[in-house]
Amino acid sequence: MLKKIKIIGPAYPYRGGIATTNERLAKEFASLGFDVDLETFTVQYPSFLFPGKTQYSAKPAPENLKINRTINSVNPLNWLKVGRRIGLENPDLVIIRYWLPFMAPCLGTIAGLIRKNKNTIIICLADNIVPHERHPGDRLLTNYFIQRIDGLIAMSKSVLTEAKSFREDLPLGYCPHPIFDNYGEKLSFEVAKQKLNLDTNTRYLLFFGFIRDYKGLDLLINAFADERLRKFPVKLLVAGEYYSSPEPYLALIREKKLEDLIVLRTEFIADDQVNLYFSAADMVVQPYKSATQSGVTQIGYHFNKPMLVTNVGGLSEIIPDGKIGYVVEPNSQKIADALVDFYENERMTEFEANVLEEKKNFSWSNMVRAFITVYKQCLDQD
């Protein structure tokens, strides 16, 4: 009988969407009566490998969650110790979050040791199987990890396909990323803009999240330079920390003479500020060049926001084109055309109404059911 669950991956005091998802999933399991705790890192990334300013959250620890900081991602002796200890604890299910091949030796070794108890089922919750920004050895490392788990749940169909390419016999499940419902309430446009010191008479499009090259901010800047948009009182609000060099983006803004039309809030956005940015925006724009799924989309759903995504990875799976927003090819002209259509034809009210219905498909209970289904498939396979 499935009762005792352990989630391995980022969690408090680490910040970011993966940590937030792990904590929210643990709360969902706990609310349904499961005994659940989280196992996170003492060292997640060596500082020289981390592109941001800090890995750590400034917010208080989440309430009513048991979080153990025990895993050192770069110390093999630690992996042996942690894997053996968890194996002796004998949980029914261990969920391992996988998002980066760098973590494969650590997480794969821990998984392999846990499985030696012949009782624990190990299921991976996969953000990516191979990363957006690929490096030599990625597939070799991921294969090491994949061979040491019992099942996998993907949050996009592209990741599901990639997982099959590593192991055809692996029990698989698919569950879109649930809605992030822990970022506070939606505010009025006016209140949100005032709190962010934005012009209350201007409308805003939002690019949100860590700024990495694959996320296509350059495509959006080029699209926003389209002269057709100048007839609307709209600016682009960029909110998130640079995880790549800022200079190419700043140079492009200068080249297109958009300094007065793009508002840069390029620092890490704390959890208690997220609702301000989403509440201030007319639409969330994700002009990604590659993707699997995105937590930003699920924050957008929570705040009932129209969204524009590009037709890459799994983004188009959860944004019905023309219903709650746009799915366009990842080029600046197509993005600009959609932005013009949004304002010219006043789509916001229609899209927002449709978001309210569509968001019902992305519950945390759906993800719990996906894990239970794959868990049973793994037992049957044994």
C-alpha distance (Angstrom), angle and dihedral (degrees) to the residues before:
residue distance angle dihedral
M1 . . .
L2 3.79 . .
K3 3.78 108.8 .
K4 3.81 114.2 123.3
I5 3.82 116.6 62.8
K6 3.79 132.8 178.3
I7 3.81 124.3 -168.5
I8 3.81 116.3 -155.2
G9 3.80 118.3 -161.2
P10 3.79 143.8 65.6
A11 3.80 115.7 -19.3
Y12 3.78 137.0 145.2
P13 3.04 129.1 -7.9
Y14 3.83 83.6 35.4
R15 3.77 116.8 80.6
G16 3.79 134.0 -144.6
G17 3.77 140.6 71.0
I18 3.81 97.4 -64.0
A19 3.80 92.3 54.7
T20 3.81 90.9 45.5
T21 3.82 91.2 50.6
N22 3.80 93.1 49.7
E23 3.79 91.6 50.8
R24 3.81 93.0 46.7
L25 3.81 91.4 48.7
A26 3.81 90.5 50.7
K27 3.80 90.0 52.7
E28 3.80 90.8 50.8
F29 3.80 92.2 52.5
A30 3.81 90.8 45.8
S31 3.82 91.8 50.3
L32 3.81 87.9 57.5
G33 3.81 93.0 53.8
F34 3.81 101.5 -97.1
D35 3.80 120.9 139.7
V36 3.81 101.8 -122.0
D37 3.79 137.6 169.0
L38 3.80 136.0 167.2
E39 3.79 129.2 -123.8
T40 3.80 113.1 -157.0
F41 3.78 140.3 165.9
T42 3.76 136.8 -71.5
V43 3.82 85.1 -171.4
Q44 3.81 115.7 21.0
Y45 3.80 101.8 166.0
P46 3.78 128.0 -0.3
S47 3.79 104.7 -110.4
F48 3.81 93.0 -113.6
L49 3.82 90.1 60.7
F50 3.81 95.5 49.2
P51 3.83 112.7 92.1
G52 3.81 98.0 -163.8
K53 3.79 133.4 73.0
T54 3.79 97.6 -102.4
Q55 3.79 138.1 -1.5
Y56 3.79 93.2 -149.3
S57 3.77 134.8 91.5
A58 3.80 121.5 -126.7
K59 3.80 93.1 -156.5
P60 3.82 124.8 96.9
A61 3.80 119.4 -89.4
P62 3.82 114.3 -85.9
E63 3.77 113.5 -97.2
N64 3.80 124.6 -114.8
L65 3.80 95.9 13.8
K66 3.78 126.8 116.7
I67 3.80 107.9 -140.8
N68 3.80 120.6 178.8
R69 3.82 118.3 -163.1
T70 3.79 103.6 -153.2
I71 3.83 112.6 120.6
N72 3.80 124.1 97.8
S73 3.80 106.9 -167.0
V74 3.83 93.9 -155.4
N75 3.81 102.5 40.2
P76 3.84 114.1 85.6
L77 3.80 92.3 -169.0
N78 3.79 88.1 58.4
W79 3.81 90.9 51.0
L80 3.79 90.4 56.1
K81 3.79 92.3 48.4
V82 3.81 94.7 47.6
G83 3.81 94.6 43.9
R84 3.80 93.1 50.8
R85 3.80 93.0 46.0
I86 3.81 94.5 50.5
G87 3.79 89.6 45.7
L88 3.81 89.2 56.1
E89 3.81 90.8 47.6
N90 3.82 84.9 60.6
P91 3.82 102.4 -152.3
D92 3.79 115.8 -171.9
L93 3.80 92.8 -131.9
V94 3.78 132.7 20.3
I95 3.82 116.4 -167.8
I96 3.81 113.1 -159.7
R97 3.78 119.1 -165.5
Y98 3.81 111.9 -140.7
W99 3.79 122.3 -169.9
L100 3.81 108.5 135.6
P101 3.83 134.3 38.6
F102 3.81 88.9 -136.0
M103 3.82 85.9 73.9
A104 3.82 94.8 50.6
P105 3.84 99.2 92.6
C106 3.80 92.0 48.5
L107 3.80 98.7 41.9
G108 3.81 94.7 36.8
T109 3.80 92.7 52.3
I110 3.80 91.9 47.9
A111 3.81 90.8 48.0
G112 3.80 93.0 49.5
L113 3.80 92.1 51.9
I114 3.80 93.9 47.3
R115 3.82 91.7 52.4
K116 3.80 90.6 59.5
N117 3.81 88.8 79.6
K118 3.85 87.0 71.7
N119 3.79 91.2 -138.6
T120 3.80 111.3 69.5
I121 3.80 118.3 87.0
I122 3.80 113.8 -148.0
I123 3.80 118.4 -153.2
C124 3.78 123.4 -179.3
L125 3.79 121.5 -140.4
A126 3.80 100.0 -152.6
D127 3.78 125.6 -156.0
N128 3.79 91.1 170.9
I129 3.79 134.4 -2.5
V130 3.78 93.0 -164.5
P131 3.82 117.9 16.7
H132 3.80 128.9 -110.9
E133 3.79 90.4 -118.7
R134 3.80 101.6 48.6
H135 3.79 129.4 -153.9
P136 3.80 135.3 -174.9
G137 3.79 110.7 -82.0
D138 3.82 96.5 27.2
R139 3.80 94.4 120.4
L140 3.80 92.9 43.9
L141 3.80 91.5 53.0
T142 3.80 94.1 44.4
N143 3.80 90.5 49.4
Y144 3.81 89.5 55.5
F145 3.80 89.0 56.8
I146 3.81 97.6 40.7
Q147 3.80 92.2 54.6
R148 3.81 90.2 59.4
I149 3.80 101.6 54.2
D150 3.80 132.5 78.7
G151 3.79 101.0 -143.9
L152 3.78 144.0 -5.3
I153 3.79 138.2 -143.0
A154 3.79 117.9 -157.8
M155 3.78 125.3 -161.4
S156 3.80 93.3 -152.9
K157 3.79 133.1 37.8
S158 3.81 91.4 -124.7
V159 3.81 90.1 60.7
L160 3.81 89.2 46.8
T161 3.81 89.4 55.7
E162 3.80 92.0 48.0
A163 3.81 91.3 50.5
K164 3.81 90.5 54.1
S165 3.80 89.1 54.5
F166 3.81 89.2 62.8
R167 3.83 100.1 42.0
E168 3.78 124.9 8.6
D169 3.81 92.0 -172.7
L170 3.81 95.0 55.0
P171 3.83 114.4 116.0
L172 3.79 105.3 -120.6
G173 3.78 137.6 -166.5
Y174 3.78 134.4 -175.0
C175 3.78 125.0 -146.3
P176 3.80 123.8 157.5
H177 3.78 115.0 -126.1
P178 3.82 107.8 -83.0
I179 3.78 121.4 -121.5
F180 3.78 117.2 -82.7
D181 3.79 100.4 -123.0
N182 3.79 98.8 167.8
Y183 3.80 102.1 81.8
G184 3.78 99.6 89.3
E185 3.77 132.9 -107.1
K186 3.75 130.7 -36.5
L187 3.80 112.9 -103.7
S188 3.78 130.3 -156.8
F189 3.80 116.5 -88.7
E190 3.80 90.6 -112.8
V191 3.81 96.7 50.6
A192 3.81 93.3 45.5
K193 3.80 92.8 48.9
Q194 3.78 92.1 48.2
K195 3.80 92.2 51.0
L196 3.82 89.8 50.5
N197 3.82 92.9 45.0
L198 3.79 91.4 -118.1
D199 3.79 126.6 147.3
T200 3.80 106.3 -90.1
N201 3.81 91.2 -152.6
T202 3.81 93.1 57.4
R203 3.79 126.6 80.7
Y204 3.80 120.8 -136.5
L205 3.78 138.8 -148.2
L206 3.81 112.9 -155.7
F207 3.79 130.2 -137.1
F208 3.81 104.5 -177.0
G209 3.79 136.1 -175.5
F210 3.78 141.1 32.6
I211 3.80 110.5 -20.2
R212 3.79 109.6 -125.0
D213 3.78 127.6 158.8
Y214 3.82 94.7 -110.5
K215 3.81 90.9 57.8
G216 3.79 91.5 73.9
L217 3.78 102.8 -132.4
D218 3.80 87.0 151.7
L219 3.82 89.2 59.6
L220 3.78 90.1 52.1
I221 3.81 93.8 47.9
N222 3.80 89.9 52.2
A223 3.81 90.2 47.3
F224 3.78 91.8 48.7
A225 3.81 89.6 55.6
D226 3.82 88.6 68.1
E227 3.81 107.0 124.5
R228 3.80 91.6 -138.7
L229 3.82 89.2 72.0
R230 3.79 92.9 59.0
K231 3.80 92.2 79.6
F232 3.80 89.8 65.9
P233 3.81 123.4 70.6
V234 3.82 91.4 -120.9
K235 3.79 133.8 135.1
L236 3.79 132.7 -176.3
L237 3.82 115.3 -115.3
V238 3.81 113.4 -157.9
A239 3.81 111.4 -166.4
G240 3.78 120.5 178.2
E241 3.77 145.4 69.2
Y242 3.80 122.6 -79.4
Y243 3.81 112.0 -109.7
S244 3.81 90.5 174.8
S245 3.79 132.7 37.5
P246 3.82 111.9 -57.2
E247 3.81 95.3 -153.8
P248 3.84 98.6 83.1
Y249 3.81 90.0 54.1
L250 3.80 94.3 44.7
A251 3.81 90.7 48.1
L252 3.80 90.8 51.0
I253 3.80 91.4 50.3
R254 3.81 89.5 52.0
E255 3.80 92.2 45.7
K256 3.80 91.9 52.6
K257 3.82 91.6 42.4
L258 3.80 92.1 -124.6
E259 3.80 98.6 136.0
D260 3.81 91.8 117.4
L261 3.80 94.6 42.6
I262 3.82 101.7 49.9
V263 3.79 120.1 66.6
L264 3.81 112.1 -156.6
R265 3.80 118.4 -155.5
T266 3.77 93.8 167.0
E267 3.76 101.9 170.3
F268 3.78 131.3 95.6
I269 3.80 108.0 -73.1
A270 3.80 109.6 -133.7
D271 3.79 118.4 -135.9
D272 3.81 92.9 -109.2
Q273 3.82 90.0 56.5
V274 3.81 98.2 49.3
N275 3.80 95.2 86.2
L276 3.82 90.3 54.3
Y277 3.80 93.7 58.3
F278 3.79 95.7 44.2
S279 3.81 92.9 43.6
A280 3.81 91.2 52.1
A281 3.81 94.3 52.9
D282 3.79 131.0 87.7
M283 3.80 92.4 -157.0
V284 3.81 139.1 1.0
V285 3.82 114.6 -127.5
Q286 3.81 122.9 -157.4
P287 3.83 107.3 179.5
Y288 3.80 94.5 176.5
K289 3.80 121.9 172.1
S290 3.82 90.8 -156.8
A291 3.78 132.5 6.0
T292 3.78 147.7 153.7
Q293 3.79 102.9 -161.4
S294 3.78 132.1 -37.0
G295 3.77 134.3 -136.9
V296 3.81 88.0 -153.4
T297 3.80 89.1 69.8
Q298 3.78 90.3 54.7
I299 3.79 92.0 50.5
G300 3.79 86.8 51.8
Y301 3.80 90.1 53.7
H302 3.80 90.9 51.0
F303 3.80 90.9 55.7
N304 3.84 93.0 42.7
K305 3.78 93.5 -117.7
P306 3.80 128.3 161.4
M307 3.80 110.2 -120.4
L308 3.77 139.2 -155.9
V309 3.81 116.4 -155.0
T310 3.77 133.6 170.1
N311 3.77 123.5 -115.9
V312 3.81 96.4 -103.6
G313 3.80 132.0 115.5
G314 3.76 114.2 -24.9
L315 3.80 99.3 -30.2
S316 3.79 94.3 101.0
E317 3.82 90.4 52.0
I318 3.80 92.5 72.2
I319 3.82 103.5 31.2
P320 3.83 110.9 69.7
D321 3.80 104.6 -146.2
G322 3.78 113.2 -118.8
K323 3.81 92.4 7.0
I324 3.80 106.4 75.3
G325 3.78 98.1 -1.7
Y326 3.78 142.0 -45.1
V327 3.79 138.7 -50.4
V328 3.80 109.0 -162.0
E329 3.77 137.4 165.1
P330 3.81 114.4 -91.8
N331 3.78 98.5 -98.5
S332 3.77 130.6 107.1
Q333 3.80 96.7 -120.5
K334 3.82 93.8 55.7
I335 3.79 91.0 45.8
A336 3.81 91.3 50.2
D337 3.81 91.8 48.7
A338 3.81 90.5 54.6
L339 3.81 93.5 47.1
V340 3.80 90.5 51.4
D341 3.81 91.4 48.1
F342 3.81 90.9 50.4
Y343 3.79 93.4 57.4
E344 3.78 100.4 29.4
N345 3.79 93.0 54.1
E346 3.81 96.2 33.6
R347 3.80 95.4 -125.1
M348 3.81 98.5 164.9
T349 3.81 100.2 93.5
E350 3.82 92.8 45.9
F351 3.81 93.4 47.6
E352 3.81 94.0 46.4
A353 3.80 91.3 53.2
N354 3.80 90.5 52.5
V355 3.82 92.5 48.0
L356 3.80 89.6 61.9
E357 3.80 90.4 61.5
E358 3.80 98.4 37.8
K359 3.82 95.3 51.7
K360 3.82 90.9 67.1
N361 3.82 87.8 78.8
F362 3.81 93.8 66.6
S363 3.80 108.4 65.3
W364 3.79 128.1 147.6
S365 3.79 89.4 -128.0
N366 3.82 87.4 63.9
M367 3.80 89.6 58.4
V368 3.80 92.4 48.9
R369 3.81 89.3 51.8
A370 3.80 89.8 50.3
F371 3.79 91.1 55.2
I372 3.79 92.5 47.7
T373 3.81 90.6 50.1
V374 3.81 94.1 50.4
Y375 3.82 90.5 43.0
K376 3.81 89.7 57.4
Q377 3.83 90.7 46.9
C378 3.81 89.2 53.9
L379 3.81 91.5 50.7
D380 3.80 90.7 49.3
Q381 3.80 90.2 50.0
D382 3.80 90.6 55.1
